[in-house]
Amino acid sequence: MKWIKRLAPLAVIALGGLGAWGVVATASDESVTEELDTRPVVTIDTMASVNYTVQITSYGEVMPLESTRLAAQVTGEVVSWNPAFVTGGLVKRNDILFTIEKDTYEAALLQAEAALASATAQLIQEQAQARVAQQEAKSLPASRVSDLYLRKPQLLSAQAAVKSAEAQMKIAKRDLENCEITAPYDALVVSRMIGVGDYVSAGTLAATLNNVEAAEVTFPIAGFDRAFLPARLTGHAAVVSVDNSQQREFTAKINRDAGLIDTATRMTHLILRIEDPYGLRNNTPKVKFGTYVNVAFSGKTIDNVYRVPQELITNNQMWLLDKDGKLYSEEVNVLRQEGGDFLISGSYEGAEIVMTPPEYPQNGMAVKVIKSPAQDLVAQHTTR
């Protein structure tokens, strides 16, 4: 019995070997052994040039076109002021802001009118006497006729007196008109320094006004954007967005170039003009002074450039696929970065760019190309 137990394992092994030999022997001659494909898998896209219009963005603060320190032009007591003439008030061009007591200036105008009437009467009298003298001089020898006899000096004096009286009346009228101080333009009252009963003299500061007929935004342009500015800036349209909860946008126009390059930042500055920022004439929403806004406008159009995702270019190199399905690298000329893309120039029309390069790409590396989801989508659309 012991020898049977010792031979049993050997018998099992022998039977297994015979079974395996039988399977191999009966296997079909047509079976194929597949080779393992070790090529890296990549996706590609076909490059096509475009004509791209550069979009330039910046930011700036809304500021008044002009600010005026309004002063009294005559001396007297303040007797009234406009209800809108308060800090934060909005007044329109030629609105009366405050009034200075007029009695003294009305009396001065009456005196000037009287003086003018008297001078005019004297002139008329002298003109009449001069005509009489001219008639009498016709019967006298020429040696006896002088300018004094013809009353020319008296006539000139009378004419000068009339001009002087006219000037005095003009000053009196101006002073009387200046008793009513008016807004020089549509304005925001920044501050007011006078009130009813105050006695002011000529030159007394009464208020500070900001012009709201137009506002300006001065915004910087970086050096890399300067080359792409449009050829004509004046009147060029720009989109202004107000950074608030409503994300409001409106269109304004570039007014001019500031004409200087900042020595510290090496930036140039452009100036945008916003018409009627406080909506006095068009009932548009306000854009208050001091508001920060974003400015965007179109620059030059670059012809025949290629948009390439930024992550596909490293050290100014991108990977392409040749007709044999192998990788090769190309040095590129990057013109500009736009968002997450680079704009490059060159002759790459129809070239196949590798969208998912291997981890360690090398020139001449053979790769396996698969369709990207975008390509599959295009193919499906084409077969429908």
Stockholm file with secondary structure:
# STOCKHOLM 1.0

chainA/1-384         MKWIKRLAPLAVIALGGLGAWGVVATASDESVTEELDTRPVVTIDTMASVNYTVQITSYGEVMPLESTRLAAQVTGEVVSWNPAFVTGGLVKRNDILFTIEKDTYEAALLQAEAALASATAQLIQEQAQARVAQQEAKSLPASRVSDLYLRKPQLLSAQAAVKSAEAQMKIAKRDLENCEITAPYDALVVSRMIGVGDYVSAGTLAATLNNVEAAEVTFPIAGFDRAFLPARLTGHAAVVSVDNSQQREFTAKINRDAGLIDTATRMTHLILRIEDPYGLRNNTPKVKFGTYVNVAFSGKTIDNVYRVPQELITNNQMWLLDKDGKLYSEEVNVLRQEGGDFLISGSYEGAEIVMTPPEYPQNGMAVKVIKSPAQDLVAQHTTR
#=GR chainA/1-384 SS CHHHHHHHHHHHHHHHHHHHHHHHHHSCTTCCCCCCCCCCEEEEEECCCEEEEEEEEEEEEEEESCEEEEECSSCEEEEEECTTCSTTCEECTTCEEEEECCHHHHHHHHHHHHHHHHHHHHHHHHHHHHHHHHHHHTTSCGGGCCTTTTTHHHHHHHHHHHHHHHHHHHHHHHHHHTTEEECSSSEEEEEECCCTTCEECTTCEEEEEEECSEEEEEEEECHHHHTTSCSCCTTCEEEEEECSTTCEEEEEEEEEEEEEECTTTCCEEEEEEEESTTCTTTCCCCCCTTCEEEEEEEEEEEEEEEEEEGGGCBTTEEEEECTTSBEEEEECEEEEEETTEEEEESSCTTCEEESSCCSSCCTTCBCEEECCHHHHHHHHHHHC
#=GC SS_cons         CHHHHHHHHHHHHHHHHHHHHHHHHHSCTTCCCCCCCCCCEEEEEECCCEEEEEEEEEEEEEEESCEEEEECSSCEEEEEECTTCSTTCEECTTCEEEEECCHHHHHHHHHHHHHHHHHHHHHHHHHHHHHHHHHHHTTSCGGGCCTTTTTHHHHHHHHHHHHHHHHHHHHHHHHHHTTEEECSSSEEEEEECCCTTCEECTTCEEEEEEECSEEEEEEEECHHHHTTSCSCCTTCEEEEEECSTTCEEEEEEEEEEEEEECTTTCCEEEEEEEESTTCTTTCCCCCCTTCEEEEEEEEEEEEEEEEEEGGGCBTTEEEEECTTSBEEEEECEEEEEETTEEEEESSCTTCEEESSCCSSCCTTCBCEEECCHHHHHHHHHHHC
//
